[in-house]
Amino acid sequence: MANHLTPEELSKELGLDRQEVIRVCVEEGVPIYQGRIDKTLFQAQLQAMGGAPSETRAA
């Protein structure tokens, strides 16, 4: 599974608005490189902000 997603792909996966994804990146310093965002870094920052919890992983 891809780890670097466009804001649209990331918003669909996490159930957030595209503009909210971009706002979090800008305000929290999550880099958008060549139009893609590191999903793991974004989720970690979102969780640190007290936002949506990270995905649960099956054992």
C-alpha positions in Angstrom: 0.0 0.0 0.0 1.3 3.5 -0.9 2.5 5.6 2.0 2.7 8.9 0.0 -0.7 10.1 -1.0 -2.3 13.2 -2.6 -4.4 15.4 -0.3 -7.5 14.0 -2.1 -6.4 10.4 -1.4 -5.5 11.1 2.1 -8.8 12.9 2.8 -10.8 9.9 1.5 -8.8 7.4 3.5 -9.1 9.3 6.8 -12.5 10.7 6.3 -11.4 14.4 6.4 -12.1 17.3 4.1 -9.3 17.9 1.5 -8.9 21.5 2.8 -8.6 20.2 6.4 -5.7 17.9 5.3 -3.9 20.8 3.7 -4.6 23.1 6.7 -3.0 20.6 9.1 0.0 20.2 6.8 0.6 24.0 6.6 -0.1 24.7 10.3 1.8 21.7 11.7 4.7 21.6 9.3 3.9 18.3 7.6 5.6 18.5 4.2 3.8 18.2 0.9 6.4 17.1 -1.5 5.6 17.0 -5.2 1.9 17.0 -4.3 2.1 14.1 -2.0 1.9 13.7 1.8 3.5 11.0 4.0 0.5 9.3 5.5 2.3 8.0 8.5 3.8 11.4 9.4 0.4 13.1 8.8 -1.4 10.6 11.1 1.2 10.9 13.8 0.8 14.7 13.7 -2.9 14.5 13.7 -2.8 12.2 16.7 -0.4 14.5 18.5 -2.9 17.4 17.9 -5.6 15.3 19.6 -7.3 14.6 16.3 -8.4 11.3 14.8 -6.7 8.2 16.3 -4.3 6.3 14.0 -5.6 3.2 12.2 -5.7 0.0 14.3 -3.6 -2.8 12.9 -4.5 -6.4 12.9 -2.1 -8.7 14.8 
